[in-house]
Amino acid sequence: MSLPSPNTAPPLQLPAFDRTVLRVIETVVPRPERAEWIRNWQAELWHMHHRRRNQGNIPTIAATTDLSIGLTRDALWLRTDSWRRTYSGSAILCQASLFGISLLSVLMALLLKISWHALAAEYYRSLVAAPLVLFVTFATAPRRHIEPEAAGRMLVRMRRRLFFAGKTEHILFFSFLLSADAFEPLHASLPNVADVMQVFAFVLFALIGMRWAFRDQDERCKHCLHTLATPARVGRPSHNLLEWNGSELTCKHGHGRLSVPEMETSWCQSSHWIDVDTGWDEAAFL
């Protein structure tokens, strides 16, 4: 058995500081990517220290600080990218965004020095108009979307309805706050006119918001409630009477796709949600 030469340097081990920093910062990295992240950074650090040892350089405080900042920024980017991929287009992000907008409107009302008594009075007036808004919205909402039985299980339907109810509540509350903030300066000189205009503004903002809520609900996956991917064109416009023509929106998580016809025909009058396991079935449109 051959013995190592006395001039051969022993294997380089990472300094204790680097190992400690890796152990601390690795907790920030998402668990599925943690092992690969550790291997990559161990290789980078070994190469850096090996080169410095050959050149006879001693690590400085600035280099150590840059190393710690680089590790932290890389780990934080992986964590934020994981959050982005998880929550982008999700129902949680939608509800959180609506809540944030409503909270911002409350802060604006406080900055405008609207008293809680006046705000409560305007809120009660808006409650009278809220049923009218809901009636008009549901009466004029398109009834084109038809869902198959596979996408209509009880738990899934309940989640979709709760999500839509939450959006409706946030939209009505935000519409009230926005109308109250918009006409608050008019209350000092024309209180009666301001009250009437505030109610009309509430109805207008609420109708616009509810129309968006219906459209947003239709363009989400019927299982995970994530927004569907960019629509892809399918079919040829010149063959509307001979074959299916329209666009398809696909769930990014692979649950299915939404087929939206370009125009209504006697054999295809509505958009259809197709589960991924059912495949393309033209008989579903009959």
Contacts in CASP RR format, 6 or more apart in sequence:
PFRMAT RR
TARGET T0000
AUTHOR 0000-0000-0000
METHOD contacts of the structure
MODEL  1
MSLPSPNTAPPLQLPAFDRTVLRVIETVVPRPERAEWIRNWQAELWHMHH
RRRNQGNIPTIAATTDLSIGLTRDALWLRTDSWRRTYSGSAILCQASLFG
ISLLSVLMALLLKISWHALAAEYYRSLVAAPLVLFVTFATAPRRHIEPEA
AGRMLVRMRRRLFFAGKTEHILFFSFLLSADAFEPLHASLPNVADVMQVF
AFVLFALIGMRWAFRDQDERCKHCLHTLATPARVGRPSHNLLEWNGSELT
CKHGHGRLSVPEMETSWCQSSHWIDVDTGWDEAAFL
9 53 0 8 1.000
12 46 0 8 1.000
12 49 0 8 1.000
12 50 0 8 1.000
12 53 0 8 1.000
14 22 0 8 1.000
14 42 0 8 1.000
14 45 0 8 1.000
14 46 0 8 1.000
14 49 0 8 1.000
15 49 0 8 1.000
15 59 0 8 1.000
17 64 0 8 1.000
18 45 0 8 1.000
18 49 0 8 1.000
18 67 0 8 1.000
21 67 0 8 1.000
21 68 0 8 1.000
21 71 0 8 1.000
22 38 0 8 1.000
22 41 0 8 1.000
22 42 0 8 1.000
22 45 0 8 1.000
22 71 0 8 1.000
25 71 0 8 1.000
25 72 0 8 1.000
25 75 0 8 1.000
26 34 0 8 1.000
26 37 0 8 1.000
26 38 0 8 1.000
26 75 0 8 1.000
28 72 0 8 1.000
28 75 0 8 1.000
28 76 0 8 1.000
28 78 0 8 1.000
28 79 0 8 1.000
29 37 0 8 1.000
29 75 0 8 1.000
29 78 0 8 1.000
29 79 0 8 1.000
30 78 0 8 1.000
30 79 0 8 1.000
30 82 0 8 1.000
33 78 0 8 1.000
33 82 0 8 1.000
37 74 0 8 1.000
37 75 0 8 1.000
37 78 0 8 1.000
41 71 0 8 1.000
41 74 0 8 1.000
45 67 0 8 1.000
49 59 0 8 1.000
52 58 0 8 1.000
52 59 0 8 1.000
87 93 0 8 1.000
89 226 0 8 1.000
89 227 0 8 1.000
90 224 0 8 1.000
90 225 0 8 1.000
90 226 0 8 1.000
91 163 0 8 1.000
91 220 0 8 1.000
91 225 0 8 1.000
91 226 0 8 1.000
94 163 0 8 1.000
94 167 0 8 1.000
94 216 0 8 1.000
95 163 0 8 1.000
95 166 0 8 1.000
95 167 0 8 1.000
95 170 0 8 1.000
98 167 0 8 1.000
98 170 0 8 1.000
98 171 0 8 1.000
98 174 0 8 1.000
99 170 0 8 1.000
101 170 0 8 1.000
101 174 0 8 1.000
102 170 0 8 1.000
102 173 0 8 1.000
102 174 0 8 1.000
102 177 0 8 1.000
105 174 0 8 1.000
105 177 0 8 1.000
105 178 0 8 1.000
105 181 0 8 1.000
106 177 0 8 1.000
108 177 0 8 1.000
108 181 0 8 1.000
109 119 0 8 1.000
109 177 0 8 1.000
109 180 0 8 1.000
109 181 0 8 1.000
109 184 0 8 1.000
112 181 0 8 1.000
112 184 0 8 1.000
112 185 0 8 1.000
114 180 0 8 1.000
114 181 0 8 1.000
114 184 0 8 1.000
118 187 0 8 1.000
119 180 0 8 1.000
122 176 0 8 1.000
122 179 0 8 1.000
122 180 0 8 1.000
122 195 0 8 1.000
122 198 0 8 1.000
123 176 0 8 1.000
125 195 0 8 1.000
125 198 0 8 1.000
125 199 0 8 1.000
126 172 0 8 1.000
126 175 0 8 1.000
126 176 0 8 1.000
126 179 0 8 1.000
126 198 0 8 1.000
126 199 0 8 1.000
126 202 0 8 1.000
128 199 0 8 1.000
129 199 0 8 1.000
129 202 0 8 1.000
129 203 0 8 1.000
129 206 0 8 1.000
130 172 0 8 1.000
130 206 0 8 1.000
132 203 0 8 1.000
133 172 0 8 1.000
133 202 0 8 1.000
133 203 0 8 1.000
133 206 0 8 1.000
133 207 0 8 1.000
133 210 0 8 1.000
134 168 0 8 1.000
134 210 0 8 1.000
136 207 0 8 1.000
137 207 0 8 1.000
137 210 0 8 1.000
137 211 0 8 1.000
137 214 0 8 1.000
141 211 0 8 1.000
141 214 0 8 1.000
142 214 0 8 1.000
143 270 0 8 1.000
144 264 0 8 1.000
144 269 0 8 1.000
144 270 0 8 1.000
144 271 0 8 1.000
145 218 0 8 1.000
145 270 0 8 1.000
145 271 0 8 1.000
145 273 0 8 1.000
146 270 0 8 1.000
146 271 0 8 1.000
146 272 0 8 1.000
146 273 0 8 1.000
147 222 0 8 1.000
147 272 0 8 1.000
147 273 0 8 1.000
148 272 0 8 1.000
148 273 0 8 1.000
148 274 0 8 1.000
148 275 0 8 1.000
148 278 0 8 1.000
148 284 0 8 1.000
150 275 0 8 1.000
150 277 0 8 1.000
150 278 0 8 1.000
151 222 0 8 1.000
151 223 0 8 1.000
151 273 0 8 1.000
151 275 0 8 1.000
152 222 0 8 1.000
156 222 0 8 1.000
156 223 0 8 1.000
159 225 0 8 1.000
160 217 0 8 1.000
160 222 0 8 1.000
160 225 0 8 1.000
163 217 0 8 1.000
163 225 0 8 1.000
164 213 0 8 1.000
164 217 0 8 1.000
167 213 0 8 1.000
167 216 0 8 1.000
167 217 0 8 1.000
168 210 0 8 1.000
168 213 0 8 1.000
171 206 0 8 1.000
171 209 0 8 1.000
171 210 0 8 1.000
171 212 0 8 1.000
171 213 0 8 1.000
172 206 0 8 1.000
174 205 0 8 1.000
175 202 0 8 1.000
175 205 0 8 1.000
175 206 0 8 1.000
175 209 0 8 1.000
176 202 0 8 1.000
178 201 0 8 1.000
178 205 0 8 1.000
179 198 0 8 1.000
179 199 0 8 1.000
179 201 0 8 1.000
179 202 0 8 1.000
179 205 0 8 1.000
180 198 0 8 1.000
182 198 0 8 1.000
182 201 0 8 1.000
183 194 0 8 1.000
183 197 0 8 1.000
183 198 0 8 1.000
183 201 0 8 1.000
184 194 0 8 1.000
186 193 0 8 1.000
186 194 0 8 1.000
186 197 0 8 1.000
187 194 0 8 1.000
187 195 0 8 1.000
216 227 0 8 1.000
218 258 0 8 1.000
218 271 0 8 1.000
219 227 0 8 1.000
219 228 0 8 1.000
219 249 0 8 1.000
219 258 0 8 1.000
220 226 0 8 1.000
220 227 0 8 1.000
220 228 0 8 1.000
221 227 0 8 1.000
221 228 0 8 1.000
221 251 0 8 1.000
221 253 0 8 1.000
221 255 0 8 1.000
221 256 0 8 1.000
222 255 0 8 1.000
222 273 0 8 1.000
223 251 0 8 1.000
223 253 0 8 1.000
223 255 0 8 1.000
223 256 0 8 1.000
224 251 0 8 1.000
224 253 0 8 1.000
224 255 0 8 1.000
226 251 0 8 1.000
226 252 0 8 1.000
226 253 0 8 1.000
228 249 0 8 1.000
228 250 0 8 1.000
228 251 0 8 1.000
228 252 0 8 1.000
228 257 0 8 1.000
228 258 0 8 1.000
229 249 0 8 1.000
229 250 0 8 1.000
229 251 0 8 1.000
229 252 0 8 1.000
230 249 0 8 1.000
231 247 0 8 1.000
231 248 0 8 1.000
231 249 0 8 1.000
231 260 0 8 1.000
232 247 0 8 1.000
232 248 0 8 1.000
232 249 0 8 1.000
232 250 0 8 1.000
233 246 0 8 1.000
233 247 0 8 1.000
234 244 0 8 1.000
234 245 0 8 1.000
234 246 0 8 1.000
234 247 0 8 1.000
234 248 0 8 1.000
234 259 0 8 1.000
235 243 0 8 1.000
235 244 0 8 1.000
235 245 0 8 1.000
235 246 0 8 1.000
236 243 0 8 1.000
236 245 0 8 1.000
237 245 0 8 1.000
237 262 0 8 1.000
239 245 0 8 1.000
240 262 0 8 1.000
240 263 0 8 1.000
240 265 0 8 1.000
241 265 0 8 1.000
244 259 0 8 1.000
244 261 0 8 1.000
244 268 0 8 1.000
244 282 0 8 1.000
244 285 0 8 1.000
245 261 0 8 1.000
245 262 0 8 1.000
245 263 0 8 1.000
246 259 0 8 1.000
246 260 0 8 1.000
246 261 0 8 1.000
246 262 0 8 1.000
247 259 0 8 1.000
247 260 0 8 1.000
247 262 0 8 1.000
248 257 0 8 1.000
248 258 0 8 1.000
248 259 0 8 1.000
248 260 0 8 1.000
249 257 0 8 1.000
249 258 0 8 1.000
249 260 0 8 1.000
250 256 0 8 1.000
250 257 0 8 1.000
250 258 0 8 1.000
251 257 0 8 1.000
251 276 0 8 1.000
254 276 0 8 1.000
255 275 0 8 1.000
255 276 0 8 1.000
256 273 0 8 1.000
256 274 0 8 1.000
256 275 0 8 1.000
256 276 0 8 1.000
257 273 0 8 1.000
257 274 0 8 1.000
257 276 0 8 1.000
258 271 0 8 1.000
258 272 0 8 1.000
258 273 0 8 1.000
258 274 0 8 1.000
259 271 0 8 1.000
259 272 0 8 1.000
259 273 0 8 1.000
259 274 0 8 1.000
260 271 0 8 1.000
261 268 0 8 1.000
261 269 0 8 1.000
261 270 0 8 1.000
261 271 0 8 1.000
264 270 0 8 1.000
267 285 0 8 1.000
267 286 0 8 1.000
268 285 0 8 1.000
272 284 0 8 1.000
272 285 0 8 1.000
274 280 0 8 1.000
274 281 0 8 1.000
274 284 0 8 1.000
278 284 0 8 1.000
END
